[in-house]
Amino acid sequence: MLKHVFTKLPKNSTVNWLNPPPYWETDMGLCRMKPASGTDFWRETYFGHTADNGHALLASFCSNIVISTDVIFSPQHDYDQAGLMIRLSDKNWIKFSVELEPDKTIKLGTTVTSQGISDWSGEVIATIDTLIAPITLIAEISSGACLLSMRQGDELAQTVRITPLPLVKSNEAWAGIYAACPRESGFIANFENTSMRTRK
């Protein structure tokens, strides 16, 4: 049973892996996963390639929701990443995550992929030495849009991005946690207090 990773879930929601990682373990409200090397989610823009082999544990939804997770991030290699994913299809999805950059800063990044084309934006939030744990990532999906926000430790949440997200018919929308290692494997992504609730 994978549902116990989520502290809250809408009624009738199902939980499944998209590309299960080589190593993972779960407990009540907890998930640890070790991504394989060469994994990512990206489509076409700038780099000219498509990657859809990152690891994601996703729950189905068919109405307005709020999903959040606490990420305990201890990266080892450039571009190690962990965060939230909202997925309508392989060509329409959002990833919202923390990522290690080559200069050893930690960026908060958002990739919005629509009709098979990815759009990325990001900002530096810390270095490896100054990162405050946990990083809480929140996505609110309502009225055909997605509002993304984050907070570090006990700080107040800050809005990061608002983007269109037109939902499709029932049970074709999924949201949850993901991790990837575009370069080398080695780091373990830790998620706590992952929750999905219906938004009133």
FIGUNU-934047 format. One record per atom (N, C-alpha, C): residue in three letters; atom name; x, y, z. Coordinates in Angstrom, 3 decimals. Atoms other than C-alpha are relative to their C-alpha. Example, Ala and Ser with C-alpha at 12.3 -4.5 7.8 and 13.67 -1.06 7.14 Angstrom:
BEGIN
SITE_res_atom_east_north_up
SITE_ala_N_0.890_-1.190_0.000
SITE_ala_CA_12.300_-4.500_7.800
SITE_ala_C_0.900_1.200_0.000
SITE_ser_N_-0.820_-1.190_-0.060
SITE_ser_CA_13.670_-1.060_7.140
SITE_ser_C_-0.770_1.090_0.730
END
This chain:
BEGIN
SITE_res_atom_east_north_up
SITE_met_N_0.841_-1.202_0.000
SITE_met_CA_0.000_0.000_0.000
SITE_met_C_0.877_1.253_0.000
SITE_leu_N_-0.770_-1.234_0.107
SITE_leu_CA_1.453_3.321_-1.099
SITE_leu_C_-0.748_1.207_0.548
SITE_lys_N_0.793_-1.143_-0.454
SITE_lys_CA_-1.380_5.506_0.156
SITE_lys_C_0.496_0.571_1.324
SITE_his_N_-0.405_-0.478_-1.323
SITE_his_CA_0.158_5.713_3.624
SITE_his_C_1.121_1.036_-0.066
SITE_val_N_-0.984_-1.074_0.157
SITE_val_CA_2.882_8.003_2.236
SITE_val_C_-0.670_1.361_0.152
SITE_phe_N_0.755_-1.250_-0.081
SITE_phe_CA_0.188_10.699_2.063
SITE_phe_C_-0.743_0.060_1.333
SITE_thr_N_0.717_-0.145_-1.264
SITE_thr_CA_-1.081_11.980_5.411
SITE_thr_C_-1.473_0.309_-0.231
SITE_lys_N_1.385_-0.231_0.411
SITE_lys_CA_-4.261_13.100_3.607
SITE_lys_C_-0.115_-0.286_-1.485
SITE_leu_N_0.284_0.263_1.409
SITE_leu_CA_-5.827_12.011_0.311
SITE_leu_C_-1.496_0.174_-0.238
SITE_pro_N_1.429_-0.023_0.327
SITE_pro_CA_-9.147_12.715_-1.432
SITE_pro_C_-0.561_-1.421_-0.063
SITE_lys_N_0.661_1.294_0.069
SITE_lys_CA_-11.642_9.880_-1.279
SITE_lys_C_0.107_-0.552_-1.421
SITE_asn_N_-0.091_0.721_1.275
SITE_asn_CA_-11.208_7.314_-4.083
SITE_asn_C_1.277_0.293_-0.789
SITE_ser_N_-1.278_-0.237_0.676
SITE_ser_CA_-7.729_8.592_-4.967
SITE_ser_C_0.831_-1.278_-0.001
SITE_thr_N_-0.923_1.130_0.088
SITE_thr_CA_-5.299_5.926_-6.165
SITE_thr_C_1.432_0.520_-0.074
SITE_val_N_-1.406_-0.409_-0.056
SITE_val_CA_-1.509_6.045_-5.736
SITE_val_C_0.842_-1.025_-0.752
SITE_asn_N_-0.838_0.890_0.809
SITE_asn_CA_1.017_4.622_-8.202
SITE_asn_C_1.353_0.640_-0.279
SITE_trp_N_-1.305_-0.482_0.443
SITE_trp_CA_4.642_4.900_-9.207
SITE_trp_C_-0.029_0.309_-1.495
SITE_leu_N_-0.413_-0.246_1.375
SITE_leu_CA_5.680_6.534_-12.452
SITE_leu_C_1.509_-0.217_-0.007
SITE_asn_N_-1.428_0.343_0.032
SITE_asn_CA_9.078_4.931_-13.153
SITE_asn_C_0.540_-0.246_1.416
SITE_pro_N_-0.499_0.269_-1.356
SITE_pro_CA_9.799_3.294_-9.760
SITE_pro_C_1.525_0.099_0.062
SITE_pro_N_-1.457_-0.111_-0.127
SITE_pro_CA_13.327_4.107_-8.515
SITE_pro_C_0.622_-1.335_0.383
SITE_pro_N_-0.672_1.254_-0.353
SITE_pro_CA_15.938_1.386_-7.938
SITE_pro_C_-0.138_-0.333_1.485
SITE_tyr_N_0.153_0.199_-1.441
SITE_tyr_CA_15.628_1.899_-4.184
SITE_tyr_C_-1.027_0.979_0.522
SITE_trp_N_0.953_-0.875_-0.678
SITE_trp_CA_12.735_3.259_-2.171
SITE_trp_C_-0.540_-0.707_1.230
SITE_glu_N_0.676_0.541_-1.168
SITE_glu_CA_11.094_2.804_1.191
SITE_glu_C_-1.007_1.025_0.498
SITE_thr_N_1.058_-0.883_-0.474
SITE_thr_CA_7.969_4.219_2.774
SITE_thr_C_-0.399_-0.384_1.419
SITE_asp_N_0.595_0.211_-1.311
SITE_asp_CA_6.379_4.599_6.174
SITE_asp_C_-1.162_0.975_0.096
SITE_met_N_1.129_-0.905_-0.136
SITE_met_CA_3.430_6.520_7.542
SITE_met_C_0.461_1.447_-0.183
SITE_gly_N_-0.340_-1.391_0.255
SITE_gly_CA_3.784_9.988_6.018
SITE_gly_C_1.412_0.234_-0.472
SITE_leu_N_-1.405_-0.129_0.383
SITE_leu_CA_7.347_9.290_4.840
SITE_leu_C_0.285_-0.749_-1.295
SITE_cys_N_-0.482_0.711_1.181
SITE_cys_CA_9.059_8.365_1.586
SITE_cys_C_1.457_0.357_-0.227
SITE_arg_N_-1.393_-0.195_0.373
SITE_arg_CA_12.719_7.900_0.725
SITE_arg_C_0.196_-0.676_-1.346
SITE_met_N_-0.293_0.623_1.289
SITE_met_CA_13.862_7.299_-2.831
SITE_met_C_1.395_0.388_-0.474
SITE_lys_N_-1.336_-0.225_0.554
SITE_lys_CA_17.266_6.952_-4.492
SITE_lys_C_-0.108_-0.057_-1.515
SITE_pro_N_0.172_-0.012_1.452
SITE_pro_CA_17.031_8.065_-8.133
SITE_pro_C_1.166_-0.667_-0.727
SITE_ala_N_-1.036_0.531_0.882
SITE_ala_CA_18.929_6.300_-10.888
SITE_ala_C_0.723_1.144_-0.702
SITE_ser_N_-0.735_-1.010_0.765
SITE_ser_CA_21.600_8.196_-12.819
SITE_ser_C_-0.664_0.205_-1.361
SITE_gly_N_0.543_-0.293_1.322
SITE_gly_CA_20.559_9.894_-16.054
SITE_gly_C_-1.505_0.150_-0.037
SITE_thr_N_1.456_-0.147_-0.056
SITE_thr_CA_16.988_10.542_-14.904
SITE_thr_C_-0.392_1.471_0.087
SITE_asp_N_0.461_-1.392_-0.002
SITE_asp_CA_14.992_13.734_-15.434
SITE_asp_C_-1.401_0.048_-0.597
SITE_phe_N_1.222_-0.317_0.739
SITE_phe_CA_11.750_15.271_-16.666
SITE_phe_C_0.260_1.299_-0.763
SITE_trp_N_-0.241_-1.176_0.846
SITE_trp_CA_12.177_17.682_-19.597
SITE_trp_C_-0.479_-0.320_-1.402
SITE_arg_N_0.407_0.217_1.388
SITE_arg_CA_10.846_18.195_-23.121
SITE_arg_C_0.489_1.140_-0.896
SITE_glu_N_-0.371_-0.745_1.198
SITE_glu_CA_12.674_19.767_-26.061
SITE_glu_C_0.723_1.337_0.210
SITE_thr_N_-0.450_-1.392_0.023
SITE_thr_CA_13.248_23.434_-25.143
SITE_thr_C_1.499_0.142_0.261
SITE_tyr_N_-1.406_-0.387_-0.105
SITE_tyr_CA_16.827_24.729_-25.612
SITE_tyr_C_0.957_-1.178_-0.162
SITE_phe_N_-0.928_1.135_0.030
SITE_phe_CA_18.525_21.356_-25.016
SITE_phe_C_-0.295_-0.961_-1.141
SITE_gly_N_0.344_0.808_1.157
SITE_gly_CA_16.685_19.646_-27.865
SITE_gly_C_-0.221_-1.473_0.267
SITE_his_N_0.246_1.410_-0.301
SITE_his_CA_15.996_16.404_-26.040
SITE_his_C_-1.199_-0.129_0.936
SITE_thr_N_1.113_0.296_-0.896
SITE_thr_CA_13.196_14.765_-24.093
SITE_thr_C_0.432_-1.058_1.006
SITE_ala_N_-0.224_0.982_-1.066
SITE_ala_CA_13.559_12.984_-20.743
SITE_ala_C_-1.298_-0.144_0.780
SITE_asp_N_1.232_0.258_-0.748
SITE_asp_CA_10.599_11.356_-19.032
SITE_asp_C_0.191_-1.232_0.883
SITE_asn_N_-0.353_1.195_-0.758
SITE_asn_CA_12.349_8.834_-16.809
SITE_asn_C_0.319_0.274_1.464
SITE_gly_N_-0.110_-0.248_-1.434
SITE_gly_CA_12.467_10.567_-13.424
SITE_gly_C_-0.984_-0.867_0.763
SITE_his_N_0.816_0.876_-0.846
SITE_his_CA_10.792_8.830_-10.505
SITE_his_C_-1.039_0.829_0.747
SITE_ala_N_1.062_-0.766_-0.654
SITE_ala_CA_7.426_10.026_-9.188
SITE_ala_C_-1.020_-0.935_0.635
SITE_leu_N_1.079_0.705_-0.687
SITE_leu_CA_4.930_8.711_-6.645
SITE_leu_C_-1.212_0.924_-0.030
SITE_leu_N_1.093_-0.908_0.349
SITE_leu_CA_1.606_10.155_-7.787
SITE_leu_C_-1.351_-0.537_0.455
SITE_ala_N_1.371_0.321_-0.398
SITE_ala_CA_-1.976_10.226_-6.512
SITE_ala_C_-0.963_0.649_-0.985
SITE_ser_N_0.976_-0.528_0.961
SITE_ser_CA_-4.982_10.696_-8.778
SITE_ser_C_-0.907_1.033_0.664
SITE_phe_N_0.986_-0.966_-0.477
SITE_phe_CA_-7.357_13.639_-8.448
SITE_phe_C_-0.833_0.474_-1.173
SITE_cys_N_0.884_-0.452_1.076
SITE_cys_CA_-10.273_15.063_-10.403
SITE_cys_C_-0.761_1.263_0.395
SITE_ser_N_0.634_-1.253_-0.410
SITE_ser_CA_-11.136_18.320_-8.621
SITE_ser_C_1.086_0.940_0.503
SITE_asn_N_-0.973_-0.943_-0.536
SITE_asn_CA_-9.461_21.368_-7.105
SITE_asn_C_0.655_-0.576_1.258
SITE_ile_N_-0.732_0.572_-1.136
SITE_ile_CA_-6.753_20.336_-4.623
SITE_ile_C_1.102_0.937_0.476
SITE_val_N_-1.253_-0.555_-0.498
SITE_val_CA_-3.888_21.518_-2.454
SITE_val_C_0.899_-1.183_0.337
SITE_ile_N_-0.970_1.043_-0.330
SITE_ile_CA_-0.819_19.277_-2.330
SITE_ile_C_1.259_0.657_0.547
SITE_ser_N_-1.217_-0.548_-0.598
SITE_ser_CA_2.241_19.872_-0.165
SITE_ser_C_0.897_-1.132_0.481
SITE_thr_N_-0.963_0.964_-0.541
SITE_thr_CA_5.370_18.083_0.982
SITE_thr_C_1.160_0.744_0.629
SITE_asp_N_-1.241_-0.507_-0.581
SITE_asp_CA_8.411_18.717_3.160
SITE_asp_C_1.158_-0.790_-0.598
SITE_val_N_-1.156_0.638_0.632
SITE_val_CA_11.640_17.990_1.283
SITE_val_C_1.219_0.172_0.897
SITE_ile_N_-1.290_-0.026_-0.693
SITE_ile_CA_14.774_17.078_3.238
SITE_ile_C_1.046_-0.272_-1.078
SITE_phe_N_-0.810_0.045_1.220
SITE_phe_CA_17.374_17.803_0.559
SITE_phe_C_1.477_-0.060_0.341
SITE_ser_N_-1.438_0.185_-0.221
SITE_ser_CA_20.944_16.458_0.740
SITE_ser_C_0.636_-0.467_-1.305
SITE_pro_N_-0.495_0.394_1.322
SITE_pro_CA_22.230_16.500_-2.856
SITE_pro_C_1.478_-0.369_0.028
SITE_gln_N_-1.399_0.402_0.127
SITE_gln_CA_25.509_14.938_-3.941
SITE_gln_C_0.621_0.426_-1.320
SITE_his_N_-0.532_-0.318_1.322
SITE_his_CA_25.859_15.771_-7.644
SITE_his_C_-0.816_1.117_-0.645
SITE_asp_N_0.671_-1.092_0.707
SITE_asp_CA_25.012_18.652_-9.959
SITE_asp_C_-1.351_-0.450_-0.546
SITE_tyr_N_1.364_0.159_0.526
SITE_tyr_CA_21.321_18.905_-10.851
SITE_tyr_C_-0.832_-1.069_0.711
SITE_asp_N_0.874_0.810_-0.850
SITE_asp_CA_20.138_16.447_-8.196
SITE_asp_C_-1.218_0.843_0.359
SITE_gln_N_1.226_-0.776_-0.207
SITE_gln_CA_16.505_17.464_-7.634
SITE_gln_C_-1.081_-0.834_0.666
SITE_ala_N_1.105_0.676_-0.681
SITE_ala_CA_13.451_16.648_-5.537
SITE_ala_C_-1.105_1.008_0.261
SITE_gly_N_1.105_-0.917_-0.239
SITE_gly_CA_9.982_18.125_-5.208
SITE_gly_C_-1.343_-0.585_-0.370
SITE_leu_N_1.357_0.363_0.381
SITE_leu_CA_6.384_18.060_-6.407
SITE_leu_C_-0.130_-0.148_-1.507
SITE_met_N_0.370_0.109_1.408
SITE_met_CA_4.980_16.941_-9.738
SITE_met_C_-1.510_-0.026_-0.126
SITE_ile_N_1.407_0.063_0.399
SITE_ile_CA_1.546_17.624_-11.224
SITE_ile_C_-0.002_-0.433_-1.446
SITE_arg_N_-0.122_0.615_1.320
SITE_arg_CA_0.933_15.528_-14.312
SITE_arg_C_-1.378_-0.286_-0.590
SITE_leu_N_1.216_0.278_0.748
SITE_leu_CA_-1.915_15.573_-16.807
SITE_leu_C_0.258_-1.032_-1.090
SITE_ser_N_-0.417_0.959_1.023
SITE_ser_CA_-0.034_13.615_-19.492
SITE_ser_C_1.509_0.127_-0.149
SITE_asp_N_-1.446_-0.099_0.195
SITE_asp_CA_3.508_13.041_-20.730
SITE_asp_C_0.410_1.309_-0.660
SITE_lys_N_-0.302_-1.270_0.665
SITE_lys_CA_3.269_16.338_-22.635
SITE_lys_C_-0.548_1.212_0.737
SITE_asn_N_0.589_-1.098_-0.769
SITE_asn_CA_1.472_18.416_-19.997
SITE_asn_C_0.192_-0.281_1.490
SITE_trp_N_-0.318_0.245_-1.403
SITE_trp_CA_2.941_18.592_-16.512
SITE_trp_C_0.785_1.168_0.593
SITE_ile_N_-0.773_-1.000_-0.745
SITE_ile_CA_4.592_20.750_-13.852
SITE_ile_C_0.898_-0.732_0.986
SITE_lys_N_-0.836_0.446_-1.119
SITE_lys_CA_7.588_19.996_-11.661
SITE_lys_C_0.486_1.240_0.748
SITE_phe_N_-0.303_-1.119_-0.902
SITE_phe_CA_8.382_22.246_-8.694
SITE_phe_C_0.942_-0.552_1.055
SITE_ser_N_-0.990_0.750_-0.777
SITE_ser_CA_11.592_21.375_-6.907
SITE_ser_C_1.198_0.837_0.404
SITE_val_N_-1.312_-0.541_-0.337
SITE_val_CA_14.882_22.186_-5.247
SITE_val_C_1.044_-0.795_-0.775
SITE_glu_N_-0.985_0.599_0.903
SITE_glu_CA_17.994_21.493_-7.308
SITE_glu_C_1.381_0.560_0.304
SITE_leu_N_-1.380_-0.429_-0.202
SITE_leu_CA_21.764_21.621_-6.834
SITE_leu_C_0.600_0.482_-1.311
SITE_glu_N_-0.645_-0.571_1.178
SITE_glu_CA_23.579_23.884_-9.300
SITE_glu_C_1.515_-0.262_0.033
SITE_pro_N_-1.448_0.244_0.037
SITE_pro_CA_27.218_23.499_-10.460
SITE_pro_C_0.811_0.914_0.920
SITE_asp_N_-0.721_-0.904_-0.904
SITE_asp_CA_28.240_26.526_-8.339
SITE_asp_C_-0.312_-0.278_1.471
SITE_lys_N_0.332_0.473_-1.347
SITE_lys_CA_26.899_24.656_-5.262
SITE_lys_C_-1.064_0.847_0.688
SITE_thr_N_1.190_-0.640_-0.537
SITE_thr_CA_23.926_26.929_-4.805
SITE_thr_C_-1.193_-0.941_-0.164
SITE_ile_N_1.252_0.743_0.100
SITE_ile_CA_20.447_25.510_-4.292
SITE_ile_C_-1.019_0.909_-0.667
SITE_lys_N_1.032_-0.774_0.683
SITE_lys_CA_17.840_26.741_-6.744
SITE_lys_C_-1.370_-0.630_0.218
SITE_leu_N_1.389_0.422_0.038
SITE_leu_CA_14.096_26.565_-6.446
SITE_leu_C_-0.447_0.153_-1.442
SITE_gly_N_0.310_-0.032_1.427
SITE_gly_CA_12.989_25.647_-9.957
SITE_gly_C_-1.411_-0.451_-0.295
SITE_thr_N_1.323_0.393_0.480
SITE_thr_CA_9.682_25.391_-11.763
SITE_thr_C_0.084_-0.276_-1.488
SITE_thr_N_0.118_0.325_1.414
SITE_thr_CA_9.232_23.613_-15.078
SITE_thr_C_-1.466_-0.224_-0.322
SITE_val_N_1.371_0.156_0.481
SITE_val_CA_5.874_24.060_-16.778
SITE_val_C_0.082_-0.507_-1.431
SITE_thr_N_-0.030_0.601_1.331
SITE_thr_CA_5.469_21.761_-19.770
SITE_thr_C_-1.413_-0.047_-0.548
SITE_ser_N_1.324_-0.090_0.622
SITE_ser_CA_2.536_22.443_-22.084
SITE_ser_C_0.110_-0.387_-1.463
SITE_gln_N_0.020_0.480_1.379
SITE_gln_CA_1.802_20.632_-25.350
SITE_gln_C_1.395_-0.431_-0.455
SITE_gly_N_-1.285_0.584_0.340
SITE_gly_CA_5.217_19.003_-25.226
SITE_gly_C_1.185_0.933_0.011
SITE_ile_N_-1.091_-0.966_-0.043
SITE_ile_CA_7.319_22.140_-24.680
SITE_ile_C_0.204_0.460_1.439
SITE_ser_N_-0.305_-0.362_-1.383
SITE_ser_CA_9.069_22.867_-21.356
SITE_ser_C_0.445_1.449_0.130
SITE_asp_N_-0.338_-1.381_-0.350
SITE_asp_CA_9.432_26.331_-19.777
SITE_asp_C_0.515_-0.024_1.429
SITE_trp_N_-0.608_0.061_-1.331
SITE_trp_CA_11.821_26.645_-16.809
SITE_trp_C_0.259_1.386_0.550
SITE_ser_N_-0.414_-1.209_-0.711
SITE_ser_CA_12.296_29.401_-14.248
SITE_ser_C_0.536_-0.416_1.360
SITE_gly_N_-0.575_0.380_-1.282
SITE_gly_CA_14.351_29.391_-11.071
SITE_gly_C_0.671_1.163_0.693
SITE_glu_N_-0.704_-1.009_-0.782
SITE_glu_CA_15.964_31.392_-8.295
SITE_glu_C_0.805_-0.678_1.093
SITE_val_N_-0.842_0.524_-1.072
SITE_val_CA_18.746_30.794_-5.791
SITE_val_C_-0.677_0.263_1.338
SITE_ile_N_0.595_-0.179_-1.327
SITE_ile_CA_17.381_30.198_-2.290
SITE_ile_C_1.000_-0.260_1.125
SITE_ala_N_-0.969_0.329_-1.049
SITE_ala_CA_20.487_28.987_-0.431
SITE_ala_C_1.246_-0.595_-0.637
SITE_thr_N_-1.114_0.864_0.375
SITE_thr_CA_23.827_27.240_-0.611
SITE_thr_C_-0.157_-1.305_0.786
SITE_ile_N_0.066_1.258_-0.751
SITE_ile_CA_24.449_23.718_0.620
SITE_ile_C_0.166_0.260_1.493
SITE_asp_N_-0.290_-0.267_-1.412
SITE_asp_CA_25.761_25.218_3.879
SITE_asp_C_-1.082_0.817_0.694
SITE_thr_N_0.982_-0.893_-0.631
SITE_thr_CA_22.898_27.682_4.446
SITE_thr_C_-1.439_-0.461_-0.181
SITE_leu_N_1.356_0.493_0.229
SITE_leu_CA_19.901_25.594_3.393
SITE_leu_C_-0.677_-0.327_1.325
SITE_ile_N_0.784_0.255_-1.204
SITE_ile_CA_17.234_25.534_6.099
SITE_ile_C_-1.004_-1.105_-0.299
SITE_ala_N_0.929_1.116_0.214
SITE_ala_CA_15.348_22.241_6.365
SITE_ala_C_-1.183_0.115_0.962
SITE_pro_N_0.270_0.513_1.346
SITE_pro_CA_12.745_21.339_5.556
SITE_pro_C_-0.376_1.118_-0.964
SITE_ile_N_0.584_-0.865_1.018
SITE_ile_CA_11.800_23.001_2.292
SITE_ile_C_-1.422_-0.501_-0.242
SITE_thr_N_1.397_0.375_0.215
SITE_thr_CA_8.004_22.948_2.136
SITE_thr_C_-0.464_0.552_-1.338
SITE_leu_N_0.498_-0.373_1.320
SITE_leu_CA_6.570_22.995_-1.387
SITE_leu_C_-1.505_-0.220_-0.027
SITE_ile_N_1.462_0.025_-0.009
SITE_ile_CA_2.879_23.724_-1.960
SITE_ile_C_-0.514_0.336_-1.392
SITE_ala_N_0.669_-0.286_1.275
SITE_ala_CA_0.735_23.578_-5.110
SITE_ala_C_-1.504_0.029_0.239
SITE_glu_N_1.452_-0.144_-0.105
SITE_glu_CA_-2.844_24.865_-5.140
SITE_glu_C_-0.575_0.012_-1.408
SITE_ile_N_0.590_0.130_1.332
SITE_ile_CA_-4.883_23.788_-8.162
SITE_ile_C_-1.469_0.372_0.085
SITE_ser_N_1.367_-0.504_-0.081
SITE_ser_CA_-8.100_25.700_-8.745
SITE_ser_C_-0.329_0.813_-1.236
SITE_ser_N_0.529_-0.828_1.091
SITE_ser_CA_-10.164_27.162_-11.587
SITE_ser_C_0.925_0.047_-1.206
SITE_gly_N_-0.839_0.069_1.184
SITE_gly_CA_-7.818_25.993_-14.329
SITE_gly_C_1.371_0.611_0.145
SITE_ala_N_-1.316_-0.588_-0.240
SITE_ala_CA_-4.683_27.391_-12.696
SITE_ala_C_0.687_-0.725_1.147
SITE_cys_N_-0.794_0.581_-1.077
SITE_cys_CA_-1.888_26.278_-10.380
SITE_cys_C_0.851_1.091_0.639
SITE_leu_N_-0.804_-0.955_-0.760
SITE_leu_CA_-0.374_28.498_-7.670
SITE_leu_C_1.039_-0.781_0.787
SITE_leu_N_-1.112_0.687_-0.650
SITE_leu_CA_3.051_27.370_-6.427
SITE_leu_C_0.616_0.904_1.055
SITE_ser_N_-0.627_-0.775_-1.068
SITE_ser_CA_4.527_28.510_-3.117
SITE_ser_C_0.946_-0.888_0.796
SITE_met_N_-0.985_0.751_-0.783
SITE_met_CA_7.338_27.508_-0.755
SITE_met_C_0.314_0.742_1.286
SITE_arg_N_-0.563_-0.616_-1.201
SITE_arg_CA_8.776_28.120_2.673
SITE_arg_C_1.178_-0.843_0.481
SITE_gln_N_-1.140_0.684_-0.609
SITE_gln_CA_12.038_27.271_4.411
SITE_gln_C_-0.186_-0.012_1.508
SITE_gly_N_0.133_0.090_-1.444
SITE_gly_CA_11.837_26.004_7.974
SITE_gly_C_-1.327_0.553_0.478
SITE_asp_N_1.211_-0.590_-0.582
SITE_asp_CA_9.363_28.088_9.971
SITE_asp_C_-0.379_1.332_-0.640
SITE_glu_N_0.314_-1.268_0.660
SITE_glu_CA_9.314_31.044_7.561
SITE_glu_C_-1.415_-0.015_-0.574
SITE_leu_N_1.289_-0.096_0.668
SITE_leu_CA_6.083_32.309_6.007
SITE_leu_C_0.131_-0.473_-1.442
SITE_ala_N_-0.010_0.463_1.393
SITE_ala_CA_5.174_30.770_2.649
SITE_ala_C_0.027_1.183_-0.959
SITE_gln_N_-0.107_-1.027_1.034
SITE_gln_CA_6.022_32.818_-0.452
SITE_gln_C_-0.497_-0.558_-1.329
SITE_thr_N_0.461_0.403_1.328
SITE_thr_CA_4.256_32.650_-3.808
SITE_thr_C_1.163_0.053_-0.984
SITE_val_N_-1.102_0.107_0.953
SITE_val_CA_6.661_31.552_-6.543
SITE_val_C_-0.484_0.180_-1.434
SITE_arg_N_0.476_-0.070_1.384
SITE_arg_CA_4.570_31.200_-9.696
SITE_arg_C_-1.481_-0.354_-0.056
SITE_ile_N_1.375_0.357_0.343
SITE_ile_CA_1.014_31.102_-11.037
SITE_ile_C_-0.017_-0.326_-1.487
SITE_thr_N_-0.016_0.432_1.397
SITE_thr_CA_0.459_29.189_-14.272
SITE_thr_C_-1.311_-0.683_-0.359
SITE_pro_N_1.204_0.734_0.406
SITE_pro_CA_-2.482_27.844_-16.293
SITE_pro_C_0.187_-1.505_0.172
SITE_leu_N_-0.011_1.460_-0.100
SITE_leu_CA_-3.361_24.202_-15.634
SITE_leu_C_-1.421_-0.500_-0.251
SITE_pro_N_1.357_0.469_0.308
SITE_pro_CA_-6.537_23.149_-17.455
SITE_pro_C_-0.133_-1.494_0.256
SITE_leu_N_0.201_1.409_-0.312
SITE_leu_CA_-7.739_19.886_-15.943
SITE_leu_C_-0.782_-0.687_-1.101
SITE_val_N_0.712_0.803_0.985
SITE_val_CA_-8.981_17.113_-18.175
SITE_val_C_-1.002_-0.893_0.719
SITE_lys_N_1.065_0.806_-0.593
SITE_lys_CA_-11.623_14.460_-17.579
SITE_lys_C_0.499_-0.849_1.168
SITE_ser_N_-0.273_0.697_-1.260
SITE_ser_CA_-11.799_12.386_-14.388
SITE_ser_C_1.130_-1.017_-0.106
SITE_asn_N_-1.041_1.004_-0.207
SITE_asn_CA_-8.823_10.348_-13.215
SITE_asn_C_1.138_0.064_-1.017
SITE_glu_N_-1.146_-0.171_0.888
SITE_glu_CA_-6.421_11.686_-15.839
SITE_glu_C_0.984_1.018_0.558
SITE_ala_N_-0.903_-0.944_-0.633
SITE_ala_CA_-4.750_14.091_-13.406
SITE_ala_C_0.651_-0.667_1.207
SITE_trp_N_-0.779_0.624_-1.070
SITE_trp_CA_-2.039_13.077_-10.964
SITE_trp_C_0.917_1.036_0.636
SITE_ala_N_-0.933_-0.897_-0.686
SITE_ala_CA_0.073_14.858_-8.361
SITE_ala_C_0.690_-0.768_1.114
SITE_gly_N_-0.730_0.687_-1.053
SITE_gly_CA_2.736_13.810_-5.901
SITE_gly_C_1.432_0.480_0.095
SITE_ile_N_-1.402_-0.325_-0.240
SITE_ile_CA_6.447_13.726_-5.148
SITE_ile_C_0.880_-0.655_-1.066
SITE_tyr_N_-0.900_0.568_1.013
SITE_tyr_CA_9.358_13.152_-7.503
SITE_tyr_C_1.445_0.314_0.362
SITE_ala_N_-1.430_-0.272_-0.116
SITE_ala_CA_13.144_12.981_-7.621
SITE_ala_C_0.695_-0.490_-1.261
SITE_ala_N_-0.758_0.374_1.197
SITE_ala_CA_15.757_12.717_-10.369
SITE_ala_C_1.472_0.353_0.185
SITE_cys_N_-1.448_-0.242_0.036
SITE_cys_CA_19.526_12.582_-10.945
SITE_cys_C_0.439_0.072_-1.462
SITE_pro_N_-0.403_-0.088_1.405
SITE_pro_CA_20.328_13.913_-14.431
SITE_pro_C_1.449_-0.418_-0.248
SITE_arg_N_-1.400_0.402_0.143
SITE_arg_CA_24.037_13.264_-13.830
SITE_arg_C_0.217_-1.371_0.650
SITE_glu_N_-0.343_1.259_-0.666
SITE_glu_CA_25.140_10.628_-11.311
SITE_glu_C_-0.986_-0.328_1.110
SITE_ser_N_0.798_0.445_-1.133
SITE_ser_CA_23.187_8.561_-8.840
SITE_ser_C_0.804_0.157_1.286
SITE_gly_N_-0.701_-0.064_-1.285
SITE_gly_CA_24.000_8.743_-5.142
SITE_gly_C_-0.829_0.602_1.115
SITE_phe_N_0.742_-0.643_-1.080
SITE_phe_CA_21.665_11.044_-3.260
SITE_phe_C_-1.338_-0.685_0.236
SITE_ile_N_1.305_0.533_-0.377
SITE_ile_CA_18.540_9.951_-1.419
SITE_ile_C_-0.919_1.168_0.322
SITE_ala_N_0.995_-1.046_-0.236
SITE_ala_CA_15.487_12.218_-1.527
SITE_ala_C_-0.934_-0.449_1.115
SITE_asn_N_0.874_0.293_-1.130
SITE_asn_CA_13.493_12.347_1.695
SITE_asn_C_-1.195_0.940_-0.013
SITE_phe_N_1.240_-0.775_-0.019
SITE_phe_CA_9.878_13.498_1.812
SITE_phe_C_-0.778_-0.329_1.274
SITE_glu_N_0.806_0.179_-1.198
SITE_glu_CA_7.766_14.029_4.914
SITE_glu_C_-1.289_0.812_-0.120
SITE_asn_N_1.259_-0.763_-0.113
SITE_asn_CA_4.203_15.188_5.640
SITE_asn_C_-0.628_0.309_-1.354
SITE_thr_N_0.627_-0.206_1.306
SITE_thr_CA_3.047_14.777_2.047
SITE_thr_C_-1.513_-0.116_0.144
SITE_ser_N_1.445_-0.070_-0.207
SITE_ser_CA_-0.615_15.732_1.887
SITE_ser_C_-0.690_0.503_-1.256
SITE_met_N_0.855_-0.501_1.076
SITE_met_CA_-3.298_16.133_-0.784
SITE_met_C_-1.422_0.100_0.542
SITE_arg_N_1.374_-0.185_-0.474
SITE_arg_CA_-6.663_17.590_0.149
SITE_arg_C_-0.815_0.756_-1.039
SITE_thr_N_0.903_-0.712_0.897
SITE_thr_CA_-9.654_18.808_-1.768
SITE_thr_C_-0.075_1.462_0.407
SITE_arg_N_0.059_-1.439_-0.263
SITE_arg_CA_-9.710_22.589_-2.083
SITE_arg_C_-1.441_0.468_-0.096
SITE_lys_N_1.388_-0.474_-0.023
SITE_lys_CA_-13.008_24.199_-1.107
SITE_lys_C_-0.141_1.298_-0.779
END
